[in-house]
Amino acid sequence: MPIRSAVRVLGHPQTTVVLRGTDGPPEAVVTALPREPGRHTVIVAADPPLPVDELATILGQRLPVGCESIRLVLSDAGRPDVARPLSDRLRIEVVAPSGAVTLLSGGRVFVSGGGWTAYRPGQPPERQGPRHPAPGWEADPVPGFAATPSGLWLHGSAGPLPPPALLAIPVDPTQPAVVVGHPAAPLTLDLVDALERLPKAVRRRMLLIPYGPDSAQTHRIAERLAARDGGTVEVLAGVPDTGPGGEPVLTTVDAAGHRGWQPLTSRVRYRAAAAPEVTAHRLPSGRGTLGDLVVSPVRAGLWLHGEHDPEAEAARRVPADAHPLLVLGSAAQADVASLPSRVAALAPLLPGLRLVVNGPPADGRAAQWRSLTETYGPLLVVVAGGELAVLPAAEHLGTGEYPLVTPRVSPTAPAAAPQPVPTVAAPVVEIGVVRLVTAEFVPVDEGETRELPGTVACARWLPPDGSWTPGQELAATDPATAALPDVAPGEATVLVWSVNGRHDGIGRVEFGPEARFRVLAVDGPAGEPALVLLRELSTEDSRTDDAVRESLRRMAAARLRATTTSS
């Protein structure tokens, strides 16, 4: 018969800690717990778990004289077979969690996948929210949303427990944070519709936080909600994080769950019929100067302009993108010779930046832009509908061909290897049956990638002219079949976002003769690319090309990892 370790009981003012087989929570965590008038806090961390009768006996001996109510910090103790017999035997109120309980920094306690339930002798249980202490915006559960300590999480693929990065988002007692997205899943129309179904009182004061590679989409959602409600919607540009020195920062999160770049603009406010307003950023003096030009923060990144440039409204409306953007004003574009050095001076603030201009440069000056396009990729411009488009290569300016933007890695500035997402200011560790948050860092795996529904792959589909071109549209004059064959050396992998494709039951997807497709990206030479991304065009699919492209790139990365692992 196994020998069980002894039970230890530690007494603190307003708190009793019952331990077996573990050291329990840090002293600082216990002392930070809020005091509740008329209620004593009991923390239980035991491995193996204590039987209910044994726990009742211990508490009957160690609770303060005259105690009438306890908050039992013990995961899943809010079940009727745990909290109810404790309440009946001790003849006191027992408030216990119906899910995994987590102690957070600052003395907050959160229940993942459930809430608190109060049991009183001879009375029916009373359901309460998952947060303690309850913020002013605490409300009933919202269908389709998972609860987090700071608010709600709208996602489409994760399990019931929020990851450490979301558990540690600071709680604002007056403004709920609504985290949107998940690294392993794209934002879908269903998720956007769910946001629009939130109570108007919540929508009018919520703070949206993007979580995953679709962060630019979150800004579009906020703009639409503000226009619909006639109110104000705020967006935090990334997930709260900690820098190398422990300072608070914001970071974006990529499709693999890795830390991305730190946005220079940290907070944006949206109002109906108004340009987005930057309310917080990392420029020390609000704006800076670069020679005779001014550097101002905008939602997309930075705006380099003259003191009296006329396009302030347009610069503020440049859409946020997966890459940080440097918007060039009229005065900046007029002095092309000085632009390379000026852009290089700002590049450390905007890693992987892309350049946005207010129109195609004159053909006679195309060569002067070549050094910029070779370093930072093709120039971007905002076209009708507010979408970003990529201008033709410098030698082809003036053709009028503006396919939608295709993000590319600069040939002279390859992307840095992704780093694991830190567990922010309060990572999670497991201690017995109590889920605790401490100030230490622990490894976090958010790298799981699922095959995305609607994506099919084929390796032997060639366009009519034998080469692929971004923006090109194709028609399936004959029924086209896309399968998942092994890719032979030298063949392109073609990924297709399918809307109306039909599965034939033997691993293939068939498209009818009416199907049309747009080329979203071509990686490598046009005649022999390594990867081609297509989307099927359909009025039933309102996703933007940017969102579809990012989903396909995640699929490509997942297939590459699977191929590498199997080999």
C-alpha positions in Angstrom: 0.0 0.0 0.0 1.6 3.4 -1.0 2.7 5.7 1.8 1.0 9.0 1.6 2.8 12.2 2.6 1.7 14.1 5.6 -0.8 16.9 5.4 0.5 20.3 6.3 -1.8 23.2 7.2 -0.4 26.8 7.0 -2.2 29.6 8.7 -2.3 33.2 7.3 -4.5 36.1 8.1 -7.8 35.5 6.3 -6.3 32.4 4.6 -5.7 28.8 5.4 -3.4 26.7 3.1 -3.8 22.9 3.1 -0.9 21.0 1.4 0.2 17.4 0.7 2.9 16.4 -1.7 3.7 19.9 -2.9 5.2 23.2 -1.6 2.1 25.1 -2.5 1.8 28.6 -3.8 4.4 31.3 -3.1 4.0 33.4 -0.1 3.5 36.5 -2.2 0.6 34.9 -4.1 -1.2 34.0 -0.9 -0.8 37.4 0.8 -2.0 39.2 -2.4 -5.4 37.5 -2.3 -8.2 40.0 -1.6 -9.9 40.0 1.8 -13.6 39.4 1.8 -15.6 40.6 4.8 -17.2 37.6 6.5 -15.5 35.0 4.3 -12.3 33.0 4.9 -10.1 31.8 1.9 -8.9 28.1 1.9 -6.3 27.0 -0.7 -5.9 23.3 -1.2 -2.9 21.8 -3.1 -2.7 18.1 -2.6 -1.2 15.2 -4.6 -2.9 12.8 -4.4 -6.2 14.7 -3.8 -7.6 14.7 -0.3 -10.9 12.8 0.2 -13.8 15.1 1.1 -14.3 13.6 4.6 -10.6 14.1 5.4 -10.7 17.7 4.1 -13.9 18.4 6.2 -12.2 17.1 9.3 -9.1 19.3 8.7 -11.2 22.4 8.1 -13.4 21.7 11.1 -10.3 21.8 13.3 -8.5 24.7 11.6 -11.1 27.3 10.5 -11.4 30.4 12.6 -14.0 30.3 15.4 -17.3 31.6 14.1 -16.4 31.2 10.4 -19.6 31.2 8.3 -18.3 31.2 4.8 -15.2 30.0 2.9 -13.9 30.5 -0.7 -12.4 27.1 -1.5 -9.5 27.5 -4.0 -9.4 23.9 -5.3 -9.9 23.0 -9.0 -13.3 21.4 -9.8 -14.4 21.5 -6.1 -17.6 23.3 -7.1 -19.1 19.9 -8.1 -22.1 18.8 -6.0 -20.1 15.8 -4.7 -17.4 18.0 -3.2 -18.7 21.4 -2.1 -22.2 20.3 -1.1 -21.1 17.7 1.5 -18.5 20.2 2.9 -21.2 22.8 3.3 -23.6 20.4 4.9 -21.0 18.9 7.3 -19.4 22.2 8.4 -22.8 24.1 8.3 -21.2 27.0 6.5 -21.4 28.6 3.0 -18.8 27.1 0.6 -17.9 29.0 -2.6 -15.9 26.8 -4.9 -14.8 26.7 -8.6 -16.5 24.4 -11.2 -13.3 24.3 -13.4 -9.6 24.7 -13.2 -8.7 27.5 -10.8 -5.7 29.8 -11.5 -4.1 32.3 -9.1 -3.1 35.4 -11.0 -0.7 38.2 -10.2 -2.2 41.0 -8.3 -4.4 38.8 -6.1 -6.9 37.8 -8.8 -8.4 34.3 -9.1 -9.8 32.9 -12.3 -11.8 29.7 -13.1 -11.1 28.3 -16.6 -14.0 26.5 -18.3 -16.5 27.2 -15.5 -17.3 29.6 -12.6 -17.7 29.9 -8.9 -20.7 28.2 -7.2 -22.0 29.0 -3.8 -23.4 26.2 -1.6 -25.4 26.8 1.6 -26.9 24.2 3.8 -30.4 23.3 2.7 -30.4 25.8 -0.2 -30.0 25.4 -4.0 -26.6 26.3 -5.4 -26.0 29.9 -6.7 -23.9 30.2 -9.9 -21.4 33.1 -10.1 -18.9 34.3 -12.7 -15.4 33.0 -13.2 -13.5 36.0 -11.9 -12.6 37.0 -8.4 -12.9 39.8 -7.5 -15.5 40.4 -10.1 -14.8 43.5 -12.3 -17.5 46.0 -12.9 -18.3 44.6 -16.4 -18.8 41.0 -15.1 -21.8 39.5 -17.0 -23.4 36.2 -17.8 -21.5 33.8 -20.2 -21.7 34.8 -23.9 -22.4 31.9 -26.3 -19.4 31.4 -28.7 -16.9 33.2 -26.4 -14.5 31.7 -23.8 -14.0 33.6 -20.6 -10.6 35.1 -19.8 -9.5 37.0 -16.6 -9.6 40.2 -18.6 -12.8 39.6 -20.6 -13.7 37.3 -23.5 -11.9 35.2 -26.1 -13.4 34.7 -29.6 -11.7 31.9 -31.4 -12.5 28.9 -33.5 -10.2 26.0 -32.7 -8.7 26.1 -29.2 -9.6 24.0 -26.1 -11.5 25.3 -23.1 -8.4 26.7 -21.2 -6.9 30.0 -22.3 -3.2 29.9 -23.0 -0.8 31.6 -20.5 -0.4 34.6 -22.8 -4.1 35.4 -22.4 -4.3 34.5 -18.7 -1.8 37.3 -18.0 -3.5 40.1 -19.9 -4.0 42.8 -17.2 -7.6 43.2 -16.0 -9.2 46.6 -16.5 -12.1 46.9 -14.0 -14.0 49.3 -16.3 -13.2 47.9 -19.8 -13.5 44.3 -20.9 -10.8 43.0 -23.3 -12.1 40.9 -26.2 -9.3 38.7 -27.6 -10.0 37.9 -31.3 -8.5 34.9 -33.1 -6.1 32.0 -32.6 -2.6 31.3 -34.1 -3.8 28.0 -35.6 -7.0 29.2 -37.2 -8.0 32.1 -39.4 -10.7 34.6 -38.6 -13.9 33.4 -40.2 -17.1 35.1 -41.0 -18.8 33.2 -38.2 -16.4 34.8 -35.7 -17.0 38.3 -37.1 -20.7 37.8 -36.9 -20.4 36.7 -33.2 -18.7 40.0 -32.4 -21.6 41.8 -33.9 -24.0 39.8 -31.8 -22.5 41.0 -28.5 -24.7 43.2 -26.4 -24.4 46.8 -27.6 -23.4 47.9 -24.1 -20.4 45.5 -24.3 -19.4 46.5 -27.9 -19.4 50.2 -27.0 -16.7 49.9 -24.3 -14.7 46.8 -25.2 -11.0 46.7 -26.1 -10.2 44.4 -29.1 -6.9 42.4 -28.9 -5.8 40.5 -32.0 -4.3 37.0 -31.2 -2.8 35.4 -34.3 -1.7 36.3 -37.9 -5.0 38.0 -38.8 -4.3 41.0 -36.6 -4.9 43.4 -39.5 -8.4 42.0 -39.8 -9.2 43.0 -36.3 -8.8 46.6 -37.2 -11.2 46.2 -40.1 -13.7 44.6 -37.7 -13.4 47.5 -35.2 -13.9 50.0 -38.0 -17.1 48.2 -39.1 -18.5 47.9 -35.5 -17.9 51.6 -34.9 -19.7 52.6 -38.1 -22.6 50.3 -37.3 -23.1 51.4 -33.7 -22.2 55.0 -34.0 -19.9 54.5 -31.0 -16.2 54.0 -30.2 -14.2 50.8 -30.5 -10.6 50.5 -29.4 -8.0 48.1 -30.6 -4.8 47.0 -28.9 -2.2 46.3 -31.6 -0.8 43.1 -30.0 -0.9 40.8 -27.0 0.6 42.3 -23.7 4.1 40.8 -23.2 7.3 41.5 -21.4 10.5 42.7 -22.9 14.1 41.6 -22.1 14.3 43.9 -19.1 10.8 43.0 -17.8 9.2 46.1 -19.2 5.7 45.8 -20.6 5.5 45.6 -24.4 3.0 44.4 -27.1 3.8 41.7 -29.6 2.1 40.2 -32.5 1.7 36.4 -32.8 2.3 34.4 -36.0 0.6 31.3 -37.3 2.8 29.0 -35.4 2.2 30.8 -32.1 5.6 32.5 -32.1 6.3 36.0 -31.0 6.2 38.5 -33.9 7.2 42.1 -34.2 6.4 44.7 -31.6 4.0 47.3 -33.0 5.1 50.9 -32.8 1.5 52.0 -32.6 0.0 50.3 -29.5 -3.6 51.5 -29.3 -6.0 52.8 -32.0 -9.5 54.3 -31.5 -12.3 54.0 -34.1 -15.3 56.3 -34.4 -18.0 56.4 -36.9 -17.3 58.6 -39.9 -13.8 59.5 -38.6 -10.2 58.4 -39.5 -8.6 56.0 -37.0 -7.0 57.8 -34.1 -3.7 56.6 -32.5 -4.0 57.0 -28.8 -0.8 55.2 -27.6 2.5 54.6 -29.3 6.2 54.2 -28.6 7.5 57.4 -30.2 8.8 59.3 -27.1 7.7 62.8 -28.1 4.5 62.0 -30.0 6.2 62.5 -33.3 9.8 62.9 -34.5 11.7 64.7 -37.2 14.0 63.4 -39.9 15.8 66.3 -41.6 13.0 68.6 -42.9 10.4 65.8 -42.6 8.1 64.8 -39.8 7.6 61.2 -38.5 4.1 60.6 -37.1 2.5 57.4 -35.8 -0.5 56.0 -37.8 -2.3 52.7 -37.3 -0.3 51.0 -40.1 3.0 52.1 -38.7 4.6 55.4 -39.4 3.9 58.4 -41.7 6.9 60.3 -43.1 5.7 63.6 -44.4 6.2 67.4 -44.7 4.7 69.8 -42.1 1.9 70.8 -44.4 1.4 67.7 -46.5 -2.3 67.5 -47.5 -2.9 63.7 -47.1 -3.1 63.4 -43.3 -6.6 61.9 -43.5 -5.5 59.4 -46.1 -2.4 58.4 -44.2 -4.4 57.7 -41.0 -6.7 55.5 -43.1 -4.0 53.3 -44.6 -5.0 49.8 -43.5 -3.0 47.8 -41.0 -1.2 44.9 -42.6 0.7 41.8 -41.6 3.9 43.8 -42.0 4.6 47.2 -40.5 4.2 50.0 -43.1 6.0 53.2 -43.7 3.6 55.6 -45.5 5.4 58.2 -47.6 3.9 61.6 -47.9 4.1 64.0 -50.8 7.2 65.8 -49.5 9.0 62.5 -48.8 8.3 61.2 -52.3 9.4 64.4 -53.9 13.0 64.0 -52.6 13.7 60.4 -53.9 17.4 60.8 -53.6 17.3 61.2 -49.8 14.7 58.5 -49.3 17.1 55.4 -48.9 19.0 57.0 -46.0 15.7 58.2 -44.4 14.0 54.9 -44.7 17.1 53.1 -43.4 17.0 55.3 -40.3 13.4 54.3 -39.5 13.8 50.6 -40.4 14.9 49.5 -36.9 11.5 50.8 -35.6 9.6 48.8 -38.2 11.2 45.4 -38.8 10.3 44.0 -42.2 8.7 47.2 -43.3 6.9 47.8 -46.6 6.6 51.2 -48.3 3.3 52.8 -49.1 3.1 55.6 -51.7 0.2 57.9 -52.7 0.3 56.9 -56.4 2.7 55.4 -59.0 5.9 57.4 -59.3 6.5 59.1 -62.7 7.9 56.7 -65.2 10.9 58.9 -65.8 12.0 58.5 -62.1 11.4 54.7 -61.9 15.1 53.9 -61.7 15.5 56.1 -58.7 13.1 53.9 -56.7 14.9 50.7 -57.7 17.2 50.6 -54.7 14.2 51.0 -52.4 12.1 48.2 -54.0 15.1 45.9 -54.1 15.5 46.3 -50.3 11.9 46.6 -49.1 9.9 44.9 -51.8 7.4 46.4 -54.3 5.8 49.7 -53.5 2.3 49.6 -52.1 -0.7 51.8 -52.8 -4.2 52.1 -51.4 -6.8 51.4 -54.1 -10.6 51.5 -54.2 -12.2 49.7 -51.3 -9.4 50.5 -48.9 -7.3 47.5 -50.0 -3.5 47.6 -50.4 -2.2 46.8 -53.9 1.3 46.2 -55.1 2.6 48.4 -57.9 4.4 46.8 -60.8 8.2 46.4 -60.7 10.1 49.7 -61.3 10.8 48.8 -64.9 7.1 48.3 -65.6 5.6 51.3 -64.0 2.8 52.9 -65.9 1.1 49.6 -67.0 -1.9 50.1 -64.7 -1.6 46.5 -63.4 -2.4 46.6 -59.7 -2.9 43.1 -58.3 -3.6 42.8 -54.6 -0.7 43.0 -52.3 1.4 39.8 -51.9 3.6 40.0 -48.7 7.2 39.0 -49.5 10.4 38.7 -47.4 12.9 41.3 -48.5 15.7 39.7 -50.5 18.3 41.6 -48.6 16.7 41.4 -45.2 15.5 37.8 -44.5 13.1 37.3 -41.7 14.6 36.4 -38.3 14.0 32.9 -37.0 10.8 32.9 -34.9 11.3 32.8 -31.1 9.0 31.0 -28.7 6.3 33.3 -27.3 7.2 34.1 -23.7 4.6 33.4 -21.1 4.2 37.1 -20.5 4.3 38.6 -17.0 2.6 35.6 -15.4 3.2 32.2 -16.9 1.4 29.1 -15.6 2.8 26.2 -13.7 1.0 23.2 -12.2 1.1 22.6 -8.5 -1.0 19.7 -7.3 -4.6 20.3 -8.3 -4.3 24.1 -8.2 -3.3 25.9 -11.3 -1.0 28.7 -10.2 0.6 31.7 -12.0 4.1 32.8 -10.8 6.7 35.2 -12.1 9.0 32.4 -13.5 9.1 31.5 -17.2 8.2 28.1 -18.5 8.3 26.7 -22.0 5.0 27.1 -23.9 4.1 25.1 -27.0 1.5 27.0 -29.1 3.0 25.4 -32.3 0.1 23.0 -33.1 -1.2 23.6 -36.7 -4.3 22.0 -38.0 -5.1 21.5 -41.6 -7.5 24.2 -42.6 -10.9 23.3 -43.9 -11.4 24.6 -47.5 -7.8 24.2 -48.5 -6.8 21.7 -51.1 -3.4 21.1 -52.8 -2.2 19.9 -56.1 1.1 19.7 -57.8 0.4 19.3 -61.5 -1.9 22.1 -62.4 -0.4 24.6 -64.9 -1.9 27.8 -66.2 -2.7 28.2 -69.9 0.4 30.2 -70.7 2.8 28.0 -68.7 3.6 30.5 -66.0 2.0 32.0 -62.9 1.5 35.8 -62.3 0.1 37.4 -59.1 -3.3 38.8 -59.7 -3.9 36.6 -62.7 -7.4 35.1 -63.0 -8.0 31.6 -64.4 -11.1 29.9 -65.7 -11.6 26.2 -65.5 -12.9 25.6 -69.0 -12.9 21.8 -68.3 -13.6 20.2 -65.0 -10.3 20.6 -63.1 -9.3 18.1 -60.4 -7.1 19.0 -57.4 -5.6 16.1 -55.5 -2.9 15.7 -52.8 -0.1 13.9 -54.6 3.6 13.8 -53.6 5.4 16.7 -55.2 8.2 15.6 -57.5 11.5 17.5 -57.3 11.3 20.8 -59.2 7.4 20.9 -59.3 5.5 23.7 -57.8 3.1 23.1 -54.9 -0.2 24.7 -55.7 -2.6 25.5 -52.8 -6.1 26.4 -53.6 -8.7 28.0 -51.3 -11.9 26.1 -52.3 -15.5 27.4 -51.8 -17.5 25.2 -54.2 -15.1 22.3 -54.8 -16.7 18.9 -54.5 -15.0 15.9 -52.7 -15.2 12.8 -54.8 -14.6 10.4 -51.9 -11.2 9.2 -53.0 -9.0 12.1 -51.9 -9.7 14.5 -54.7 -11.6 17.8 -55.1 -13.4 18.6 -58.4 -14.2 22.1 -59.7 -16.9 22.6 -62.3 -16.3 24.4 -65.6 -17.8 27.6 -64.2 -15.1 27.9 -61.5 -12.7 30.9 -61.6 -9.5 31.4 -59.6 -7.2 34.3 -58.7 -3.4 33.9 -58.2 -2.6 35.4 -54.8 1.1 34.7 -54.5 3.9 33.1 -56.5 7.1 32.2 -54.6 10.1 31.8 -56.9 10.5 32.4 -60.6 7.2 32.7 -62.5 8.1 29.8 -64.8 9.3 27.4 -62.1 7.9 28.6 -58.7 8.2 26.6 -55.5 4.8 27.6 -54.2 1.6 29.1 -55.8 -1.4 30.3 -53.8 -4.8 30.5 -55.5 -8.3 31.3 -54.3 -11.6 30.2 -55.9 -13.7 33.3 -56.6 -17.2 33.2 -55.3 -19.8 35.6 -54.1 -20.4 33.2 -51.1 -16.9 34.0 -49.7 -16.4 37.6 -48.4 -13.0 37.0 -46.9 -10.3 39.4 -48.2 -7.4 38.2 -50.4 -5.1 39.1 -47.5 -6.9 36.8 -45.1 -7.1 33.9 -47.6 -3.4 34.3 -48.4 -2.4 34.1 -44.8 -4.5 31.0 -44.3 -2.9 29.3 -47.3 0.5 30.3 -46.1 -0.2 28.6 -42.7 -1.3 25.5 -44.6 1.9 25.6 -46.7 4.0 25.8 -43.5 2.1 22.9 -41.9 2.7 20.7 -45.0 6.4 21.6 -45.0 6.7 20.7 -41.3 4.9 17.4 -41.9 7.2 16.6 -44.8 10.3 17.5 -42.8 9.2 15.4 -39.9 8.4 12.4 -42.0 11.7 12.5 -43.8 
